Amino acid sequence: MSDARVRVALIGCGTWGSNILRVLAQSPRAEVVAVADPRPHQRRNAEAIAPAAALVASLDEALDARPSAVLLATPAHTHAALV
């Protein structure tokens, strides 16, 4: 098994997203490379948890960080359009 870390972008940093971000930030197997949320205050909250991540407003901007995996933590009705 490889010791490589998975480059992860998190889309959405509300209640669920903040919890997911904490777990990712603590995982030795994940590297959070981007957190996207259209709300500036949510991005500021994410900065405290994952200071090295790119903090951006959109999925397209998060993809610029070249993640290997993308996690959606947005309202369920938005998932189809984002995928």
Buried (B, 14 or more C-beta within 10 A) or exposed (E): EEEEBBBBBBBBBBEEBBEBBEEBBEEEEBBBBBBBBEEEEBBEBBBEBBEEBBBBBEBEBBBEBEBEEBBBBBEEEEEEEEE
